[in-house]
Amino acid sequence: MRSEAVDRILADHRAVGEALPGHRVVWLDDARGRALDWFETRGFPSVRDEDWKYTNPGAIERRHYQPASARGAVAVGVSGEQVKALTFAELPCHLLVFVNGCFDPTFSSVGPLPPGVRVQSLADVIARDPQRLQSMLGGDPASAFGALNTAFMTDGAVIELSRNAVLERPIHLLYIATQAETSFHYRNLILAEAGSQATVVEHYSGPEGATYLTNTVTTLLGAANSQVEHYKLQQESSKAFHVGGMHASQERDSRFTSHSIALGGAIARSDISSRLNAQGAECTLNGLYMVGGKQLVDHHTRVDHLKPRCTSREYYRGVLDGTARGVFNGRVIVHQDAQQTDAQQTNHNLLLSRDAEVDTKPQLEIFADDVKCAHGATVGQLDDSMIFYLRSRGVEHEVARALLIYAFAHDIIGRIRLEPMKRRIERHLISMLPDGERIKELV
C-alpha cells in the first residue's frame, strides 16, 4: 500500500513540474518520470534497509517540505554581508552562489577561466544545450533520495575541464537556504578530461533554527591522469536535514581526494563512493564530523576496486557530545580482477559524554588473492592517563581535555590543503572546547 508521503511527493511534482529546468526536453522528462516511478514503487527507506539501519529517515518522511522551483526561488533574507561571511576572504577562487535552490548571479563571481574550462549553472546548460548532459542525467536512480533529486532538481554546477586543463583557483559552490519548510535539490557535475586538474568546494549553510531539507548529488567523471580534490563543508541549521551523495568514476592513473566535514544538521547523511575502473587509479576519502545535542551524522562510503594496482585510503574521525549519534559504514570491495590492490580504512571516534553514541562498521570484501588491505575502528573517551600526564606538568584539567580533543580532530583538519578553510574549521573546533581562548593561545 502506497504511503501518504509518497502521494504527497507525487502531488508536489505535479504542482511544480512545469517550472523545473528542462521541462519539455524529452529525455529529461523521461528521466524524471522514471525517477518518480522508482520512488512510487519503493518509497522512502526505513531502518529495515541495511543501509539505513542506524539512521531513521522517518523524521524526513513525516514532514511536508514544499519543493523549491526554478520560478519561485528568491534571495529572501540574504545579504552581501552574509555571503561575505560564508566565503573565504583570503582564498582567491571562482564563486558560484545558489540561494533557495537556484543560481544567483548577484552574489557570484567567476573570474577569467583558462582555455578549456567551463563553469556554469546546471539550469543554464539545460536551457541552452541539454543534450550535453544526457549521458550523466538520463540514467536510472539508485536510491530514494537520488530519485527525488532527479525528479525535483532545480540547479547546481556543471564544471567541465578539457584535456590537460589546469584550474589554479578553487571553485567555491556556496548553497544558502533561507526558506523554511522547503526542500532544495541540487545536482552537480564535474567532467575532468585526461590530465586536467581542479579543486572544488561545496559549502552548505542555512540560518540557525530553520527547518528544511537539502538533497544533493554530485557526480565526478575523472579521466586518465586527472586530479580532482573535492571539499564538502556542511554547516546546515541544527534543525535542518541534509542528504548528500558524492559519486566518482575514475580511469587510469587518476587521483580523487574527498574531504567531508560535517558540522550541522539534525540528521546529516553523506554517501561517498568511487569506482576505480583502470590500473593506477587512486582515491583518498577524509572525513570529520563534530556534533552535539541531538544531532545525528551518518557517513556511508563505498570504494570498488575493479582493476589491478589501484590504491584507496579512508580516514574518518568523529567528535560527539551531548546525546549526539554518529554512524560510519565503510565498504571496500576488491573485485576478482583487482590484483595488487592496496586499500586501508580507519574510523576513530571520541565520545565526550556518556550519552553520545557511535555505530561503526568498516567492511572489506575481497575476491582477489594478491592484495594488501586493512581496516579498523575505535570508539572511546579521552584517555585518563593522557590527562594525568598533562596535569602532572601543570596543565589544568579542562585545558588538558581540550588539548586532547583538539589533537584528535586535527589529524583530519591537518589534511586540508586550503589554508583559509583549515583555519575556519579550527576556529569552529576551538569554539566547541571549554577554555577555547586558552587553547587558541597554546596552539
Secondary structure, 3 states (H helix, E strand, C coil): CCCHHHHHHHHHHHHHHHHCCCCCCHHHHHHHHHHHHHHHHHCCCCCCCHHHCCCCCHHHHHCCCEECCCCCCCCCCCCHHHHHHHCCCCCCCEEEEEECCEECCCCCECCCCCCCEEEEEHHHHHHHCHHHHHHHHCCCCCCHHHHHHHHHCCECEEEEECCCCECCCCEEEEEECCCCCEEEEEEEEEEECCCCEEEEEEEEECCCCCCCEEEEEEEEEECCCCEEEEEEEEECCCCCEEEEEEEEEECCCCEEEEEEEECCCCEEEEEEEEEECCCCCEEEEEEEEEECCCCEEEEEEEEEECCCCCEEEEEEEEEECCCCEEEEEEEEEECCCCCCEEEEEEEEEEECCCCCEEEEEEEEEECCCCEEEEEEEEEECCCHHHHHHHHCCCCCHHHHHHHHHHHHHHHHHCCCCCHHHHHHHHHHHHHHCCCHHHHHHHC
